[in-house]
Amino acid sequence: MRSYILLLLLLIALTLIAVTLVYPIRDDFSPLNPYWNGLEKFFDEKNASCLNLAAADTVDPSKNVILIIGPSTSFTSRDIQSLRIFLLRGGRVVLADDFGTGNELLTGLKVPLNLTGYLLSDPLINIGSPYLPIAYWGKRRIALNYATTLNSSKFRVIAQSSFFSYLDINQNGKHDENEPTGPFPVAVLVPYGPGELLVISDSSILINSMESRESNRDFTDFLLSGKTPLVDCSHFNMSKASMARNSLQETLYFLQSPEVKYSTALTIPWIVALLLIRNLKKMRGHR
């Protein structure tokens, strides 16, 4: 009877694992999301990995770029201090945000810059909607998706919106008399000691549906500067399905680690030996 219960529990566990692995992930900016709003393409094409921002101070700045994309949860003092250390070691950090918690990070780093939080609209220079405006990176075009702008007067502007753009403050879809007109900064470079912080007022330029639009791929290469991207995955609001998938993958990675493999290789012979000894004792007891 006990063996049947164990078999049933094993089948249930295997079913749960299978469902977790195949259940579609649709979270914004998730590396596991293959749909329009995910980062699966970026992770695959750029060999990106997730990073807990609190461990940024352990990252090699000569090999990696840290990206913080669409953060939606608060930053701790540990997060900010760790990122500051990375920057002061000559690291490059990319903050791509629009209506999330990016300003909280900028304040913590004592950077005199902020995301305005007003929706950028361009009725003329866009890719099908005023809220999908084009920004100019030199002579090249970057496609934005429900972006905001940067309040910047002292930092180098990398990209800006067109002269036809405006801030749709009341979001009524038309340019009212009191709404400022462009161009507006949408990407700036902030020197931070020997490091540099690139701030972009759009969190969507890297998502699956936008990464190949206009010159977005070239702009991404500029941001990465030939280094391997580490994406802060610790400030996303993850669904339960994503958390379960991440936990399962971390467990699988752990089981595949050399330490576990060697420990298993050493343990299994001992278990087999103990079972053999136990069976021999039982056989002698029956004689």
N, C-alpha and C positions, 0 to 999 in steps of 0.2 A: 504493500500500500504506500509506504513511504517513497519508494522509487517512482511510482506514478505521480505523486505530488511534486517531487523534484523535477520530473520530466515536464509537467504542466507549467511549473514556474519558469523553467528554462525556455519553453515555447513562448510564454508571455513576454519574457525579457527580450527574446530575439525579435518578436513582433514589434515591440516598442522601439527597439533600435532601428528596425527597417523603416518604420513609419517616420521616425525622427530624421533619417537620412534622405527620404524621398519627399517629405513635406515641403512644399514651395515656400521659400523665404521671400517676403516682399517688403522688408524694412528699408526705409530710406538709407542710402549710403552703405548698405550691408555688402561686404565682399562675397557673401553667399547668394546675393540677389541677382538673377540673370535678366530681370525685367528693366523697364525704362529708367527707374529711379535707383538702381543698384550700382555697385562698383565692381562687379565681377570681371568685366572686360579690362578695367584698369589694373586690377590685381593680377590677372592672367598675363597681360601684355608687358607689364613693368616688373613682374616678379615681386610685387609688393607683399608686405607682411603686416600683421596687426601689432600694435604696441600699446602697452599701458603707460600713459603719460608720466606716471610717477616714477617710471624707470628710465626716463629720457636721459638722465645724467650718466647712464651706463652705455649709451649709444656712441659708436665711433663716428665723429663728425667728418672724418676724411672719407668715409665710405657710404654714409647714409644721409638722407634728407628726411626730416620729420614733417608729416602733413597732418593738419587738424582740419577736418572737413565737416561742416555743418554741425558743430557741437550743440547739444541740446540739454546737457546737464551741467551743474556748477563745477568749477575748478577748485580743488583744494589748495591750501598753501603748499603742500608737498608737490602737487602737480606743477605749480608755478615756479617753485624753487628749483625743481629738477630741470625744467625747461630752460630756466635762466642759466644754469650751469652749462647745459649743452650749448647755448648761444655763446657764452663767454669762453667756451673752448673752441670757438670758430665754426660752430654749426650753422646750418641753414634750416629755418623753420618756415613752412607755408601755412598760413591761416586763411582758409576759404570759408567765409560765412556770410550770411545776409541778415537773418532774423533770429539767430540762435544766441548762444552765450559768449560769442567772440569778444564783445566789449569787456566782459568780466576778465578775460585773460589779458587783454591789452592794459586794463587798469592795474592788474596784478603785476605786470611787467614794467609798469610806470612808463608806458609808451604814450605820448601825447597825440593820440589818433583814435578815432572811433568810427564805427559803422553808423550811418545816420538813421537807419531803420525805415527810411521812406522808399516806397516802391519806384524803381526806375522804369520809365516808359519812353518809347520812341515810336511815334506814329509813322515815321518814314523809313528809317534805317533799321530794319528788323528781319527776322526769318519767318514771318507769317503772322506775328502778333506783336502789338506794341510792347507787351510784357516779355517778349523774346528779343531784346534789342541787340544790336551789334556794337561792340566796343573796338577801338583802334589801338593796336599794339604796334607802334610805328606805322608802317604802311600796310600791315596785315590786320585781318579782321578776326575778332573773337566773338563767338556766339554765347550770349548770356541767357539765363532762364530765371525769371522772377528775381532779379537782383536788386540790391540797394546800391548806395554810393558811400564814398569815404570822405570824412571831414578832414582834409589834408591840405596844409599850406606850407609845410617845412620839409616834406620828404619828396624824394624823387618819384614822379608819376611814371609808371610803367605802361599803363593802358587807361584810356578814357572813353567816355561815351561821345556821341556825335553832338553837333550844334543843335540838332532837332530834338534832342532828348529833353525830358523834364521830369520833375519829381511829382508823381501823382499822390499827393499827400492824403487826400480824402478818398483815393481809389475809386473814383467815379468814372474812370475811363476817358476823361477829357481834360484838356489843359485849362485850368482856371487861372484867373488873373494873378492870384497871390502865390502861384506855384513856380518855384525857380526853374530856369532853363539851363541846359548844358552848354559846353561839355562838363562832365563831372569825372573825377578820378574814380576808377573802379579797381585799380591795382597799383600799389605803391611799394617801394623798397625802403625798409627802415634799417639803417646800420645799428648793430647792437654789440658794442665792443668789437672784437674781431669777427663776430658772427653777423648774420643778417636775417631779418624777418620780412617775409613777403606777405602782404595782406591783400586779399582779393575779396571784393564785396559780392561774391556769388559763390554759393556752395555747390552749384550744379554743373560746373564746366567739365567735371571729370566723370559724371554719371554715364551709364551705358548709352542713353539716347542723345547725349551732347558731345561725347569725347571725340567724335569724328566730324563734327560740324565746323565749317569754316577752317580757321587755323588753330583750333583748340589742341590738336595733337602736338603741333610745333610749340605752342605755348606751354604745354605740359612738359615737353622735353627741356625747355628753358628753365622751368621751375625746378626740375630734378637735377639739372646741371651734370648729367652723366652718373649720378649716384643712385643707390638703391633706395626706394621709398619705404618708409615705415609709417603706417597710418595709425593715428590715435583712434583706437576702437573702444576706448574706455569712457567716452562722453557721448555715446549714442543711446537713445532710448530703444532698447532691444525688446522684441516680443518674446513671449515664453518659448516659441518654436526656435527662435534664434539662440536663446540662452541654452536650450536643450541641445541643439546642434553643436554649439561651441563647446559645451561640457563634454559631449561625446567625442568630439574630435581631439580635445585636449587629453582625454583618457586614452584614446587610440595612439596619439603621439607618445604619451608616457609609456604605454606598453611596448612601443617599438624602440624605446631608448636602449642604448647598449647596456646600461646598468641593469634594467629589468631583464633583458635577454640573457645576460651572464648569470644573474641571480636565478633565473628559471632553469637555465642549463645545469646549474649546480644543485638546485633543490630537487628537481625531478628524480635523479638517481637515488637520492636519499628516501624520497617518498616510495619509490618502487621497492627499494630494499626493505623498508619498514613493512610494506604490505606483504612482501614475500616471507619475512620473518613471522609476521602474524599468521599467515596461512599455514606455515610449517608448524607453528605451535598448535593450531587448531587440529591439524592432521594427526599430530602426535597424541593430542588429547582424545581423539576418537579410537585410538588403538587399544 
